[in-house]
């Protein structure tokens, strides 16, 4: 039995249930138009690294193969994604409750752990966005759609350059400014995290990008120390020298450490 789950820039995802078994999986299909046979084989070889990457922080890839000019991934089936959760949140004009903050904090904490794991493995996601943050069947946060580009999977250094890497990779709404203009490194993921965090905690995304610190807070309509500190953290994670005040450099973004 096959049901379509979704579609993105890199392919389509289907829910697959084998007839003689109870197991259910997700299968992603990516078209390989315009690639030579050698290039297709190189892509397949690189994707084998994803199969070897086993962790509670990332979606599990089981097999990958090429068939009918498409790359297939058989992978873990997940319950939902962060995009759907954010779309079903309360309207921005409603104050978040203590329970809302607790849930948002736990999601953000798990998300940071996931990205920290990738960085420790010298992998840069480069396309962090709510659509690529999945909720597993046991309600854990997991990342998907990372490392599909050949140059990301086996990097020897965090330092990346436009000469070695595609400048326009990723989703524009969550893409760090330096990706389009200059050399960059793993801190582009920190920038993307800050914008996801802004959505989780109902901060104005443009204020976070511009470096504006909210000194009021948004909890129960009173000044709240937690939201003020969270706002300041997200602003520091979104540091870039292309802000209107032009006073900072993206290399000052914090590392992910616990």
Residue frames relative to the residue before (quaternion, step in Angstrom):
aa qw qx qy qz dx dy dz
X 1.0000 0.0000 0.0000 0.0000 0.00 0.00 0.00
X 0.0671 -0.8105 0.5818 -0.0093 3.59 -0.85 0.99
X 0.0142 0.7783 -0.6269 0.0322 3.58 -0.92 0.99
X 0.4275 -0.6965 0.5127 0.2630 3.56 -0.95 0.85
X 0.2487 -0.7916 0.5465 0.1136 3.57 -0.85 1.05
X 0.7890 -0.2176 0.1772 0.5465 3.58 0.98 -0.74
X 0.2259 -0.7561 0.6022 0.1208 3.51 -1.37 0.12
X 0.0106 -0.8010 0.5982 -0.0208 3.56 -1.00 0.86
X 0.7669 -0.3703 0.2574 0.4565 3.52 -1.34 -0.18
X 0.7578 0.4076 -0.2041 0.4669 3.59 1.08 -0.68
X 0.8083 -0.2107 0.1237 0.5357 3.59 1.18 -0.03
X 0.5042 -0.6239 0.5091 0.3121 3.51 -1.37 -0.21
X 0.2276 -0.7723 0.5825 0.1118 3.56 -1.14 0.72
X 0.0957 -0.8005 0.5916 0.0081 3.55 -0.93 0.99
X 0.3710 -0.6669 0.5973 0.2466 3.53 -1.26 0.59
X 0.0686 -0.8133 0.5774 -0.0202 3.56 -0.72 1.12
X 0.0420 -0.7743 0.6313 0.0091 3.55 -0.94 0.95
X 0.3647 -0.7482 0.5138 0.2079 3.54 -0.71 1.10
X 0.5845 -0.6500 0.3737 0.3102 3.53 -0.91 1.01
X 0.7844 0.3550 -0.1758 0.4772 3.58 0.82 -0.95
X 0.7220 0.3705 -0.2268 0.5385 3.58 1.30 0.03
X 0.5014 -0.6523 0.4777 0.3080 3.55 -1.26 0.31
X 0.5113 0.6753 -0.4152 0.3318 3.59 1.22 -0.32
X 0.1338 -0.7574 0.6352 0.0706 3.53 -1.16 0.78
X 0.0710 -0.7948 0.6027 0.0009 3.55 -1.04 0.84
X 0.3521 -0.6539 0.6022 0.2928 3.49 -1.39 0.04
X 0.1070 -0.7756 0.6192 0.0594 3.58 -1.04 0.79
X 0.1568 -0.7829 0.5982 0.0676 3.56 -0.77 1.07
X 0.1507 -0.7901 0.5923 0.0475 3.54 -0.96 0.95
X 0.0469 -0.8009 0.5964 -0.0234 3.57 -0.66 1.16
X 0.3802 -0.7316 0.5192 0.2252 3.58 -0.74 1.02
X 0.2259 -0.7854 0.5683 0.0957 3.57 -1.06 0.82
X 0.1463 0.8248 -0.5305 0.1296 3.57 1.01 0.77
X 0.8164 0.2892 -0.2111 0.4532 3.55 -1.07 0.78
X 0.6131 0.5441 -0.3612 0.4445 3.61 1.22 -0.01
X 0.4557 -0.6569 0.5249 0.2921 3.54 -1.12 0.71
X 0.6791 -0.4788 0.3493 0.4332 3.58 -1.26 0.23
X 0.6387 0.5214 -0.3243 0.4637 3.57 1.04 -0.78
X 0.6591 0.5054 -0.3065 0.4650 3.58 0.96 -0.86
X 0.6266 0.5293 -0.3330 0.4651 3.58 1.03 -0.76
X 0.6593 0.5015 -0.3112 0.4659 3.56 0.96 -0.83
X 0.6209 0.5387 -0.3347 0.4607 3.57 1.07 -0.74
X 0.6323 0.5228 -0.3199 0.4738 3.57 1.02 -0.84
X 0.6611 0.5083 -0.3051 0.4599 3.57 0.90 -0.93
X 0.6472 0.5226 -0.3194 0.4538 3.59 0.96 -0.85
X 0.6726 0.4999 -0.2983 0.4569 3.56 0.96 -0.86
X 0.6618 0.5181 -0.3195 0.4376 3.57 0.98 -0.77
X 0.5247 0.6250 -0.4206 0.3964 3.60 1.19 -0.31
X 0.5778 0.5853 -0.3727 0.4297 3.58 1.20 -0.48
X 0.6152 0.5404 -0.3451 0.4586 3.57 1.13 -0.60
X 0.6187 0.5404 -0.3386 0.4588 3.57 1.07 -0.73
X 0.6841 0.4865 -0.2775 0.4672 3.58 1.06 -0.77
X 0.6158 0.5619 -0.3429 0.4330 3.58 1.20 -0.47
X 0.0715 0.8198 -0.5580 0.1071 3.56 -0.04 1.30
X 0.2644 0.7529 -0.5548 0.2354 3.55 -0.60 1.15
X 0.5594 -0.5918 0.4639 0.3487 3.55 -1.25 0.45
X 0.6504 0.5591 -0.3054 0.4136 3.59 1.24 -0.34
X 0.7671 0.2820 -0.1587 0.5539 3.58 1.18 -0.38
X 0.5874 -0.5612 0.4397 0.3830 3.54 -1.19 0.53
X 0.4261 -0.7184 0.4920 0.2454 3.56 -0.98 0.83
X 0.1866 -0.7476 0.6302 0.0952 3.53 -0.87 1.07
X 0.2558 -0.8019 0.5269 0.1183 3.58 -0.79 1.01
X 0.7982 -0.0698 0.0936 0.5910 3.58 0.79 -1.01
X 0.0535 -0.7592 0.6438 0.0791 3.53 -1.29 0.39
X 0.0881 0.7911 -0.5994 0.0844 3.56 -1.03 0.77
X 0.3601 -0.7113 0.5615 0.2216 3.56 -1.29 0.38
X 0.1320 0.7726 -0.6058 0.1366 3.53 -0.89 1.01
X 0.8496 0.0247 -0.0494 0.5246 3.59 -0.98 0.94
X 0.6811 -0.5272 0.2761 0.4266 3.57 0.89 1.04
X 0.6328 0.4808 -0.3468 0.4981 3.60 1.15 0.60
X 0.3490 -0.6876 0.5949 0.2270 3.53 -1.24 0.63
X 0.1494 -0.7969 0.5831 0.0512 3.58 -0.81 1.06
X 0.0948 -0.7603 0.6403 0.0549 3.55 -1.11 0.83
X 0.1472 -0.7293 0.6579 0.1164 3.56 -0.88 0.92
X 0.0916 0.8247 -0.5436 0.1263 3.57 -0.63 1.12
X 0.7289 -0.4330 0.3340 0.4118 3.48 -1.41 0.21
X 0.3527 -0.7149 0.5648 0.2132 3.57 -1.01 0.82
X 0.1416 -0.8055 0.5729 0.0537 3.58 -0.84 0.98
X 0.6361 -0.5918 0.3741 0.3245 3.49 -1.25 0.61
X 0.7841 -0.1520 0.1757 0.5756 3.59 0.87 -0.98
X 0.3244 -0.7214 0.5550 0.2577 3.57 -1.28 -0.22
X 0.6796 -0.5222 0.3431 0.3844 3.55 -1.29 0.40
X 0.5641 0.6011 -0.3894 0.4108 3.60 1.10 -0.57
X 0.6786 0.4812 -0.2936 0.4709 3.58 0.85 -0.91
X 0.6326 0.5332 -0.3327 0.4525 3.57 1.04 -0.78
X 0.6765 0.4878 -0.2934 0.4673 3.60 0.91 -0.90
X 0.6424 0.5328 -0.3226 0.4465 3.57 1.02 -0.77
X 0.7268 0.4167 -0.2337 0.4934 3.58 1.18 -0.54
X 0.4205 0.7024 -0.4710 0.3286 3.58 1.27 0.23
X 0.6544 -0.4841 0.3951 0.4259 3.55 -1.33 0.19
X 0.6020 -0.5449 0.4237 0.4015 3.62 -1.17 0.45
X 0.6374 -0.5816 0.3579 0.3568 3.58 -1.13 0.67
X 0.6516 0.5295 -0.3306 0.4308 3.59 1.12 -0.50
X 0.6159 0.5017 -0.3552 0.4927 3.60 1.29 0.00
X 0.4553 -0.6971 0.4852 0.2671 3.56 -0.88 0.96
X 0.4700 -0.6570 0.5108 0.2941 3.55 -1.09 0.72
X 0.3756 -0.7037 0.5561 0.2335 3.55 -1.09 0.72
X 0.6900 -0.4477 0.3490 0.4491 3.57 -1.29 0.10
X 0.6357 0.5247 -0.3249 0.4638 3.58 1.05 -0.75
X 0.6196 0.5413 -0.3365 0.4581 3.59 1.03 -0.80
X 0.6710 0.4970 -0.2967 0.4634 3.56 0.96 -0.91
X 0.6281 0.5385 -0.3393 0.4476 3.57 0.99 -0.78
X 0.6687 0.4905 -0.2986 0.4723 3.59 0.87 -0.94
X 0.6640 0.5034 -0.3076 0.4594 3.60 0.91 -0.92
X 0.6444 0.5250 -0.3182 0.4560 3.57 0.99 -0.85
X 0.6712 0.4998 -0.3037 0.4556 3.59 0.89 -0.91
X 0.6354 0.5159 -0.3291 0.4710 3.58 1.00 -0.78
X 0.6802 0.4894 -0.2898 0.4624 3.58 0.88 -0.97
X 0.6330 0.5297 -0.3329 0.4560 3.60 0.99 -0.79
X 0.6764 0.4762 -0.2942 0.4788 3.60 0.87 -0.90
X 0.6283 0.5375 -0.3320 0.4540 3.58 1.03 -0.77
X 0.6416 0.5111 -0.3180 0.4753 3.58 0.98 -0.82
X 0.6335 0.5254 -0.3305 0.4619 3.60 0.98 -0.79
X 0.6416 0.5327 -0.3208 0.4490 3.58 1.00 -0.81
X 0.6940 0.4574 -0.2780 0.4815 3.58 0.87 -0.94
X 0.6009 0.5505 -0.3535 0.4592 3.57 1.06 -0.69
X 0.6251 0.5384 -0.3323 0.4572 3.59 1.00 -0.81
X 0.6594 0.5020 -0.3147 0.4627 3.60 0.89 -0.89
X 0.6700 0.4997 -0.3066 0.4554 3.58 0.89 -0.90
X 0.6288 0.5212 -0.3394 0.4667 3.60 1.04 -0.66
X 0.6841 0.4383 -0.2617 0.5210 3.57 1.22 -0.54
X 0.4492 -0.7098 0.4220 0.3410 3.57 1.34 0.18
X 0.4788 0.6112 -0.4695 0.4203 3.54 0.96 0.97
X 0.1834 -0.7522 0.6249 0.1000 3.55 -0.93 0.94
X 0.4258 -0.7234 0.4755 0.2632 3.57 -0.70 1.03
X 0.1009 -0.8584 0.4855 0.1310 3.58 0.88 -1.07
X 0.7822 0.1969 -0.1710 0.5658 3.62 1.17 0.04
X 0.1521 0.8003 -0.5578 0.1590 3.56 0.83 1.00
X 0.2518 0.7229 -0.6086 0.2087 3.55 -0.85 1.06
X 0.6883 -0.5035 0.3059 0.4232 3.62 -1.11 0.44
X 0.6082 0.5727 -0.3544 0.4202 3.60 1.06 -0.67
X 0.7357 0.4127 -0.2170 0.4913 3.59 1.12 -0.69
X 0.5771 0.5080 -0.3904 0.5064 3.56 1.30 0.32
X 0.1110 -0.8416 0.5283 0.0158 3.57 -0.32 1.26
X 0.3012 -0.7042 0.6111 0.1999 3.54 -1.30 0.47
X 0.3372 -0.7861 0.4870 0.1767 3.56 -0.45 1.23
X 0.7005 -0.4655 0.3436 0.4178 3.53 -1.33 0.16
X 0.7167 0.3641 -0.2490 0.5402 3.61 1.19 -0.43
X 0.5714 -0.6709 0.3330 0.3354 3.56 1.26 0.69
X 0.4379 0.6405 -0.5002 0.3844 3.56 0.98 0.85
X 0.4628 -0.6428 0.5333 0.2971 3.52 -1.27 0.52
X 0.0422 0.7899 -0.6092 0.0565 3.58 -0.89 0.98
X 0.3862 -0.7184 0.5344 0.2219 3.55 -1.19 0.62
X 0.0526 -0.7711 0.6327 0.0487 3.54 -1.21 0.58
X 0.7866 0.3504 -0.2518 0.4416 3.55 -1.39 0.04
X 0.4782 0.6171 -0.4862 0.3926 3.58 0.84 0.98
X 0.8240 0.3060 -0.1761 0.4432 3.54 -1.23 0.42
X 0.4162 0.7151 -0.4888 0.2764 3.63 1.14 0.20
X 0.6293 0.5003 -0.3402 0.4878 3.59 1.13 -0.56
X 0.5851 -0.6305 0.3860 0.3335 3.58 -0.89 0.97
X 0.7084 0.4931 -0.2794 0.4207 3.57 0.89 -0.92
X 0.6326 0.5516 -0.3422 0.4224 3.62 1.16 -0.32
X 0.6463 0.6008 -0.3361 0.3292 3.55 0.92 -0.91
X 0.8300 0.1398 -0.0454 0.5380 3.60 0.78 -0.94
X 0.1286 0.8134 -0.5569 0.1080 3.57 0.72 0.99
X 0.3655 -0.7323 0.5357 0.2079 3.55 -1.09 0.75
X 0.7912 0.1631 -0.0686 0.5854 3.56 1.23 -0.37
X 0.5501 -0.5988 0.4646 0.3507 3.53 -1.23 0.43
X 0.6306 0.5657 -0.3411 0.4074 3.59 1.11 -0.58
X 0.0699 -0.8017 0.5935 -0.0140 3.55 -0.75 1.13
X 0.1265 -0.7889 0.5946 0.0897 3.57 -1.14 0.52
X 0.6283 -0.5404 0.3983 0.3932 3.54 -1.22 0.47
X 0.6054 0.5692 -0.3623 0.4222 3.59 1.10 -0.57
X 0.7547 0.3886 -0.1990 0.4898 3.55 1.06 -0.76
X 0.7978 0.2531 -0.0948 0.5389 3.55 1.19 -0.52
X 0.5797 -0.5963 0.4340 0.3465 3.51 -1.13 0.68
X 0.4047 -0.7543 0.4663 0.2232 3.57 -0.69 1.06
X 0.7627 0.3901 -0.2102 0.4710 3.59 1.01 -0.65
X 0.3479 0.7419 -0.5089 0.2638 3.59 1.17 0.45
X 0.6914 0.4658 -0.3406 0.4348 3.57 -1.12 0.62
X 0.5364 -0.6007 0.4902 0.3334 3.52 -1.39 0.00
X 0.5430 -0.6856 0.3760 0.3061 3.56 -0.63 1.17
X 0.6608 0.5447 -0.3220 0.4036 3.60 0.87 -0.90
X 0.7749 0.3006 -0.1595 0.5327 3.61 1.13 -0.56
X 0.4977 0.6957 -0.3966 0.3332 3.58 1.29 0.07
X 0.4602 -0.6737 0.5081 0.2760 3.57 -0.92 0.93
X 0.5800 -0.6380 0.3788 0.3362 3.62 -0.91 0.87
X 0.6539 0.5530 -0.3357 0.3924 3.61 0.95 -0.78
X 0.5152 0.6529 -0.4220 0.3610 3.61 1.18 -0.41
X 0.7173 0.4567 -0.2449 0.4658 3.58 0.98 -0.84
X 0.7824 0.4132 -0.1554 0.4393 3.57 1.11 -0.64
X 0.8397 0.0354 0.0571 0.5389 3.60 0.86 -0.86
X 0.7182 -0.3550 0.3272 0.5012 3.55 -1.31 -0.26
X 0.0377 -0.7988 0.6002 0.0160 3.56 -1.15 0.56
X 0.2036 -0.7725 0.5846 0.1419 3.56 -1.29 0.14
X 0.8157 -0.2854 0.1910 0.4655 3.57 -1.27 -0.35
X 0.5537 0.6349 -0.3906 0.3713 3.60 1.21 -0.36
X 0.4788 0.6345 -0.4625 0.3929 3.61 1.21 -0.03
X 0.6170 0.5399 -0.3453 0.4567 3.59 1.14 -0.58
X 0.6035 0.5542 -0.3544 0.4506 3.60 1.10 -0.67
X 0.6243 0.5358 -0.3300 0.4629 3.57 1.01 -0.81
X 0.6672 0.4978 -0.3029 0.4640 3.58 0.86 -0.94
X 0.6255 0.5460 -0.3300 0.4491 3.58 1.02 -0.80
X 0.6375 0.5444 -0.3365 0.4289 3.57 0.98 -0.81
X 0.6761 0.4858 -0.2967 0.4678 3.59 0.99 -0.79
X 0.6157 0.5123 -0.3439 0.4900 3.58 1.10 -0.64
X 0.6396 0.5279 -0.3151 0.4615 3.58 1.02 -0.83
X 0.6151 0.5486 -0.3443 0.4496 3.58 1.02 -0.76
X 0.6696 0.4864 -0.2978 0.4758 3.57 1.00 -0.80
X 0.6385 0.5395 -0.3270 0.4408 3.57 1.00 -0.79
X 0.7873 0.3174 -0.1441 0.5085 3.57 0.95 -0.94
X 0.4950 -0.7159 0.3897 0.3010 3.58 1.28 0.40
X 0.3651 0.6814 -0.5434 0.3273 3.58 0.93 0.90
X 0.5495 -0.5863 0.4729 0.3614 3.54 -1.23 0.45
X 0.4483 -0.7264 0.4548 0.2540 3.58 -0.56 1.18
X 0.6711 0.5044 -0.3059 0.4490 3.59 0.92 -0.86
X 0.6167 0.5259 -0.3477 0.4714 3.60 1.10 -0.61
X 0.6257 0.5269 -0.3354 0.4674 3.60 1.04 -0.76
X 0.6650 0.5015 -0.2997 0.4652 3.59 0.92 -0.91
X 0.7141 0.4518 -0.2494 0.4730 3.59 0.99 -0.86
X 0.5194 -0.6821 0.3953 0.3296 3.58 1.26 -0.06
X 0.4143 0.7122 -0.4760 0.3075 3.59 1.14 0.48
X 0.2620 -0.7673 0.5715 0.1265 3.57 -0.82 1.07
X 0.2872 -0.7454 0.5816 0.1539 3.57 -0.82 1.05
X 0.1508 -0.8258 0.5408 0.0531 3.59 -0.49 1.18
X 0.5859 0.5844 -0.3659 0.4259 3.58 1.26 0.22
X 0.3001 -0.7447 0.5396 0.2532 3.58 0.82 -0.93
X 0.2950 -0.7862 0.5266 0.1326 3.56 -1.20 0.46
X 0.5259 0.6386 -0.4085 0.3857 3.56 1.19 0.44
X 0.8469 -0.0723 -0.0025 0.5268 3.58 -0.61 1.20
X 0.5819 -0.6434 0.3446 0.3587 3.53 1.16 0.74
X 0.6175 0.5029 -0.3585 0.4871 3.59 1.15 0.57
X 0.6301 -0.4910 0.4173 0.4333 3.54 -1.28 0.25
X 0.0153 -0.8214 0.5677 -0.0536 3.56 -0.72 1.08
X 0.4528 -0.7338 0.4420 0.2472 3.54 -0.56 1.23
X 0.6455 0.5392 -0.3343 0.4253 3.59 0.94 -0.84
X 0.7086 0.4546 -0.2862 0.4574 3.60 0.76 -0.97
X 0.6120 0.5404 -0.3542 0.4559 3.59 1.08 -0.64
X 0.6730 0.4795 -0.2921 0.4816 3.59 0.95 -0.88
X 0.6373 0.5171 -0.3329 0.4643 3.59 1.00 -0.78
X 0.6299 0.5309 -0.3290 0.4617 3.58 1.00 -0.81
X 0.6665 0.4998 -0.3009 0.4642 3.59 0.93 -0.91
X 0.6280 0.5319 -0.3322 0.4608 3.60 1.05 -0.76
X 0.6768 0.4916 -0.2998 0.4588 3.58 0.86 -0.93
X 0.6139 0.5371 -0.3425 0.4662 3.59 1.07 -0.72
X 0.6667 0.4920 -0.3075 0.4679 3.61 0.94 -0.85
X 0.6511 0.5132 -0.3127 0.4636 3.61 1.10 -0.65
X 0.7131 0.4350 -0.2473 0.4910 3.59 1.19 -0.51
X 0.2730 0.7934 -0.5075 0.1962 3.60 1.25 0.25
X 0.2087 0.7488 -0.6168 0.1237 3.54 -1.04 0.87
X 0.5065 -0.6873 0.4328 0.2894 3.56 -1.03 0.72
X 0.6008 0.5553 -0.3624 0.4465 3.55 1.27 0.10
X 0.3541 0.7078 -0.5162 0.3272 3.56 1.23 0.40
X 0.6384 -0.5412 0.3798 0.3941 3.54 -1.22 0.45
X 0.6761 0.4702 -0.3154 0.4715 3.61 1.05 -0.60
X 0.2720 -0.8363 0.4507 0.1535 3.59 1.33 -0.24
X 0.4918 0.7222 -0.3803 0.3033 3.57 1.19 0.44
X 0.7703 0.3669 -0.1785 0.4901 3.60 1.16 -0.23
X 0.3283 -0.7270 0.5765 0.1770 3.54 -1.34 0.35
X 0.5628 -0.6453 0.4003 0.3265 3.60 -0.93 0.89
X 0.5841 0.5989 -0.3751 0.3994 3.61 1.14 -0.47
X 0.6097 0.5517 -0.3475 0.4508 3.58 1.28 -0.18
X 0.4149 0.6977 -0.4886 0.3198 3.61 1.20 0.05
X 0.5213 -0.6618 0.4350 0.3178 3.61 -1.00 0.73
X 0.4646 -0.6233 0.5480 0.3087 3.54 -1.29 0.48
X 0.4752 -0.6376 0.5152 0.3197 3.58 -1.26 0.33
X 0.2046 0.7688 -0.5747 0.1918 3.55 -0.45 1.24
X 0.1805 -0.7645 0.6097 0.1058 3.54 -1.18 0.68
